[in-house]
Amino acid sequence: MGGSPAPWHRQKEAPMDERELTHLRRCVELATEALEAGDEPFGSVLVDGAGTVRAEDRNRITDGDATRHPEFELARWAAENLTPQERQDATVYTSGEHCPMCSAAHAWVGLGRIVYVASAAQLTEWLSAWGRPQAPVRALSVQEVAPSVQVEGPVDALVPVVQALHRRLADRA
């Protein structure tokens, strides 16, 4: 596909500190809220360079706008509310790896690091195993779309929880 990932793209689980795990758990809570509201289970948190949560969102596509992904909304929010330096210093924590649209938005507004629980490849594999249709856009890693963005994930400790949320969604269909 897109060649080898950048050297900072974590292929295997590396230790997350408790602060980062707290942000990722909040992403999973937001993904659960999304699922319970009838949306796909995705949630994201934007944290500034000082470690302060600045914004968070969940998937909101059931209103008919398929671009209402939390990662895209956070990129838009950051462009409107943060300086270029603040965006560069920020980290976006998310329950699932950014889709190509969200990866591009992240890069275009100059956001910093991404830390995700489950990868796009994992989600694609799960949907296939459950006989569910794939997304209308090819699943690409963040690195294939935005190679200069520092990316860390998946975070194995939380993957089963995210997988269970997606399984609940698949079982509804």
FIROGU-440411 format. One line per 10 residues: number of its first residue (from 1); their letters; for each residue x negated, y negated, z of N, C-alpha, C. Coordinates in steps of 0.05 Angstrom, whole numbers, plus 5000, padded with zeros to 4 digits. Atoms other than C-alpha are relative to their C-alpha. Layout:
<nodes>
NUM	a	X/Y/Z/X/Y/Z/X/Y/Z ~ ...
</nodes>
This chain:
<nodes>
1	mggspapwhr	4983/5024/5000/5000/5000/5000/4983/4975/5000 ~ 5013/5025/5000/4968/4935/5022/4971/5001/5009 ~ 5028/4997/4990/4898/4962/5039/4999/5003/5030 ~ 5003/4996/4971/4870/4967/5108/5009/4975/5015 ~ 4991/5023/4985/4899/4923/5162/4976/4984/5011 ~ 5020/5017/4988/4860/4865/5192/4989/5014/5025 ~ 5012/4986/4977/4812/4887/5248/5015/4996/5026 ~ 4986/5004/4975/4857/4858/5302/5027/5014/5001 ~ 4974/4986/5001/4918/4898/5280/4997/5026/5015 ~ 5003/4977/4983/4926/4950/5334/5015/5023/4988
11	qkeapmdere	4988/4976/5011/4940/5019/5306/5010/5018/5021 ~ 4993/4982/4978/4944/5055/5372/5006/4983/5025 ~ 4993/5014/4975/4970/5037/5441/4975/4990/5014 ~ 5020/5012/4983/4925/4990/5479/5014/4990/5025 ~ 4987/5008/4976/4938/4970/5550/5013/4972/4998 ~ 4986/5026/4999/4989/4914/5558/5000/4992/5029 ~ 4998/5008/4972/4986/4872/5621/5029/4997/5007 ~ 4973/5001/4990/5048/4866/5664/5016/4976/4989 ~ 4987/5024/5011/5063/4796/5638/5011/5005/4972 ~ 4992/4994/5028/5065/4820/5566/5022/5021/5000
21	lthlrrcvel	4978/4980/4998/5107/4881/5585/5026/4987/5009 ~ 4976/5014/4992/5156/4834/5619/5013/4986/4977 ~ 4989/5013/5024/5164/4794/5555/5012/5021/4981 ~ 4990/4979/5018/5173/4858/5515/5026/5013/5011 ~ 4975/4990/4988/5225/4884/5564/5023/4981/4996 ~ 4979/5020/5006/5263/4819/5555/5009/5003/4971 ~ 4993/4996/5028/5261/4831/5480/5020/5024/4998 ~ 4982/4976/5000/5293/4900/5492/5027/4993/5012 ~ 4974/5009/4989/5346/4867/5536/5016/4984/4979 ~ 4986/5016/5021/5362/4818/5480/5010/5018/4977
31	atealeagde	4992/4980/5021/5364/4876/5430/5025/5015/5009 ~ 4976/4987/4989/5414/4911/5476/5024/4981/4999 ~ 4978/5020/5002/5456/4847/5480/5010/4998/4971 ~ 4992/5001/5028/5456/4844/5404/5017/5024/4992 ~ 4986/4976/5006/5478/4916/5398/5028/5000/5012 ~ 4974/5001/4986/5534/4906/5449/5018/4979/4988 ~ 4984/5020/5014/5557/4845/5409/5007/5008/4972 ~ 4993/4991/5026/5562/4886/5346/4978/4995/4979 ~ 5022/5005/5019/5495/4866/5315/4980/5022/5001 ~ 5022/4981/4999/5433/4906/5299/4983/4993/5024
41	pfgsvlvdga	5014/5004/4975/5389/4915/5361/4971/4989/4996 ~ 5026/5014/5001/5333/4864/5354/5000/4976/5018 ~ 5003/5023/4983/5309/4813/5404/4972/4990/5001 ~ 5027/5012/5001/5250/4765/5407/4998/4977/5020 ~ 5006/5021/4981/5217/4717/5456/4975/4985/4990 ~ 5023/5016/5007/5170/4659/5439/4988/4989/5025 ~ 5014/5008/4976/5118/4645/5492/4977/4982/4992 ~ 5021/5019/5008/5071/4585/5490/4973/5009/5011 ~ 5027/4992/4992/4996/4587/5502/4995/5000/5030 ~ 5002/5000/4971/5006/4574/5576/5015/5023/5013
51	gtvraedrnr	4985/4977/4990/5051/4635/5583/5029/4994/5007 ~ 4972/5008/4994/5117/4597/5588/5018/5009/4977 ~ 4980/4993/5020/5178/4625/5552/5012/4974/4990 ~ 4989/5025/5012/5199/4569/5504/5027/5005/4986 ~ 4975/4994/5014/5255/4604/5465/5003/5030/4998 ~ 4995/4971/5004/5288/4671/5456/5026/5002/4983 ~ 4976/4996/5016/5341/4699/5410/5004/5030/4995 ~ 4994/4973/5007/5374/4763/5387/5012/4999/4972 ~ 4988/4998/5027/5400/4788/5320/5029/4990/5001 ~ 4973/5012/5001/5464/4751/5299/5010/5002/4971
61	itdgdatrhp	4993/4998/5028/5478/4777/5229/5029/5007/4994 ~ 4972/4992/5005/5551/4799/5239/5017/4976/4991 ~ 4985/5024/5009/5572/4727/5223/5000/4998/4970 ~ 5001/5000/5029/5557/4743/5150/4974/4989/4989 ~ 5026/5011/5010/5488/4710/5146/4978/5020/5008 ~ 5019/4978/4995/5438/4767/5139/4972/4989/5007 ~ 5026/5012/4992/5380/4718/5153/4998/4993/5029 ~ 5000/5008/4971/5399/4708/5226/4985/5019/5018 ~ 5018/4983/4984/5342/4751/5252/4988/4982/5022 ~ 5012/5017/4978/5313/4728/5319/4973/4989/4993
71	efelarwaae	5027/5010/5007/5243/4723/5291/5001/4976/4982 ~ 4997/5023/5019/5266/4677/5235/5011/4976/5015 ~ 4989/5022/4984/5307/4635/5284/4978/4987/5018 ~ 5022/5011/4984/5246/4628/5330/4980/4985/4984 ~ 5018/5015/5018/5202/4607/5271/5012/4973/4994 ~ 4986/5026/5006/5254/4554/5253/4999/4982/5025 ~ 5000/5016/4975/5259/4531/5326/4972/4989/5004 ~ 5027/5009/4995/5183/4527/5332/4992/4977/4981 ~ 5006/5021/5019/5177/4486/5268/5012/4973/5008 ~ 4985/5024/4992/5227/4436/5296/4992/4989/5027
81	nltpqerqda	5004/5008/4973/5203/4434/5368/4971/5001/5011 ~ 5027/4997/4990/5129/4450/5374/4980/4986/4980 ~ 5021/5011/5017/5066/4416/5348/4986/5023/4985 ~ 5015/4979/5014/5023/4454/5298/4981/5016/5019 ~ 5018/4987/4982/4973/4469/5354/5016/5018/5019 ~ 4984/4984/4982/5028/4494/5401/5010/5025/4985 ~ 4991/4976/5016/5054/4540/5345/4977/5020/4998 ~ 5023/4983/5004/4985/4567/5333/4993/5015/5026 ~ 5007/4988/4975/4975/4581/5407/5022/5019/5011 ~ 4977/4985/4991/5043/4615/5415/4998/5030/4993
91	tvytsgehcp	4997/4971/5006/5059/4690/5416/5029/5005/4998 ~ 4973/4991/5003/5123/4720/5390/5000/5030/5008 ~ 4995/4973/4991/5143/4783/5428/5026/5009/4987 ~ 4975/4991/5013/5195/4826/5393/5004/5030/5002 ~ 4993/4971/4997/5231/4892/5398/4992/5016/4976 ~ 5008/4987/5024/5215/4909/5326/4982/4983/4983 ~ 5018/5015/5018/5161/4890/5277/5016/4983/4981 ~ 4987/5018/5018/5180/4831/5234/5005/5012/4973 ~ 4995/4992/5028/5213/4845/5167/4984/4980/4982 ~ 5015/5018/5017/5181/4812/5106/5009/4971/5001
101	mcsaahawvg	4989/5027/4998/5227/4751/5110/4989/4986/5025 ~ 5009/5012/4975/5209/4739/5183/4970/4997/5002 ~ 5029/5002/5001/5135/4753/5172/4992/4975/4985 ~ 5006/5024/5016/5134/4700/5118/5006/4974/5015 ~ 4993/5023/4985/5171/4650/5161/4980/4994/5023 ~ 5020/5001/4978/5123/4664/5219/4974/4987/4990 ~ 5025/5010/5011/5063/4651/5175/5003/4971/4989 ~ 4996/5027/5012/5092/4590/5139/5001/4978/5021 ~ 4999/5021/4980/5106/4553/5204/4975/5000/5018 ~ 5026/5000/4986/5037/4572/5232/5001/5010/5028
111	lgrivyvasa	4999/4988/4973/5058/4613/5292/4976/5019/5004 ~ 5023/4983/4994/5004/4653/5327/5007/5030/5001 ~ 4999/4971/4997/5003/4725/5350/5028/5011/5002 ~ 4975/4984/4998/5059/4777/5344/4993/5025/5016 ~ 5002/4974/4985/5068/4834/5394/5027/5013/4997 ~ 4974/4986/5004/5122/4885/5376/5000/5027/5013 ~ 4997/4974/4988/5150/4947/5408/4999/5022/4979 ~ 4998/4979/5020/5169/4990/5348/4993/4988/4972 ~ 5009/5009/5026/5139/4985/5278/5022/5004/4979 ~ 4982/4997/5023/5175/4977/5212/5000/5028/4989
121	aqltewlsaw	5002/4973/5010/5149/5045/5192/5015/5019/5018 ~ 4985/4983/4981/5179/5077/5255/5030/4997/4994 ~ 4972/5004/5005/5247/5045/5241/5008/5013/4974 ~ 4994/4988/5025/5245/5068/5169/5002/5031/5003 ~ 5000/4971/4995/5228/5139/5192/5025/5009/5015 ~ 4976/4993/4984/5285/5139/5243/5025/4999/4982 ~ 4976/5002/5017/5337/5115/5193/5002/5023/4980 ~ 5000/4978/5019/5316/5167/5143/5007/5026/5014 ~ 4994/4975/4985/5318/5223/5195/5030/5002/5008 ~ 4972/5001/4992/5388/5201/5215/5019/4998/4977
131	grpqapvral	4983/5002/5023/5413/5198/5144/5013/4973/4995 ~ 4990/5027/5002/5424/5123/5147/4987/4985/4977 ~ 5012/5015/5022/5412/5075/5089/4978/4982/5010 ~ 5023/5018/4993/5348/5035/5088/5009/4971/4996 ~ 4995/5029/5003/5347/4959/5091/4998/4993/4970 ~ 5001/5008/5028/5357/4922/5025/4973/4989/4991 ~ 5027/5010/5007/5285/4896/5028/4980/5021/5010 ~ 5020/4980/4992/5225/4943/5030/4987/4993/5027 ~ 5013/5004/4974/5196/4953/5099/4970/4998/4995 ~ 5029/5005/5003/5126/4923/5098/4990/4992/5028
141	svqevapsvq	5011/5009/4975/5080/4913/5157/4996/4970/4998 ~ 5006/5028/5000/5068/4842/5179/4974/4994/4985 ~ 5026/5004/5013/4996/4849/5155/5002/5000/4970 ~ 4997/5000/5029/5020/4863/5084/5011/4974/4990 ~ 4987/5025/5007/5060/4799/5083/4984/4976/5009 ~ 5014/5023/4988/5019/4753/5128/4973/5010/5012 ~ 5024/4987/4991/4948/4781/5132/4984/4985/5021 ~ 5016/5015/4980/4920/4725/5175/5013/4999/5027 ~ 4986/5000/4974/4970/4735/5232/4989/5023/5017 ~ 5009/4979/4982/4943/4773/5292/5025/5015/5010
151	vegpvdalvp	4977/4983/4994/4990/4832/5305/4991/5022/5019 ~ 5005/4977/4982/4993/4882/5362/5026/5016/5003 ~ 4977/4981/4997/5039/4942/5365/4994/5025/4984 ~ 4977/4998/4982/5072/4989/5371/4991/5003/5029 ~ 5005/4997/4971/5077/4991/5447/5015/5026/5008 ~ 4988/4973/4997/5089/5065/5459/5018/5003/5025 ~ 4984/4997/4975/5116/5057/5530/5029/4992/4996 ~ 4973/5010/5003/5178/5021/5504/5013/5010/4974 ~ 4989/4990/5026/5187/5055/5435/5025/5017/5005 ~ 4976/4983/4997/5236/5108/5462/5026/4984/5006
161	vvqalhrrla	4977/5016/4993/5282/5054/5489/5011/4986/4975 ~ 4992/5013/5025/5283/5016/5423/5012/5021/4981 ~ 4990/4979/5017/5293/5082/5385/5029/5007/5009 ~ 4973/4993/4990/5353/5098/5430/5021/4979/4992 ~ 4982/5021/5009/5384/5030/5413/5008/5003/4971 ~ 4995/4996/5028/5377/5043/5339/5016/5025/4995 ~ 4984/4975/5002/5405/5113/5348/5029/4994/5006 ~ 4972/5008/4994/5467/5083/5381/5013/4985/4977 ~ 4990/5014/5024/5475/5037/5321/5006/5020/4978 ~ 4996/4980/5021/5467/5095/5273/5024/5018/5005
171	dra	4977/4983/4992/5518/5136/5311/5027/4986/4996 ~ 4975/5015/5005/5570/5081/5303/5009/5001/4972 ~ 4993/5002/5029/5567/5083/5228/5014/5025/4990
</nodes>
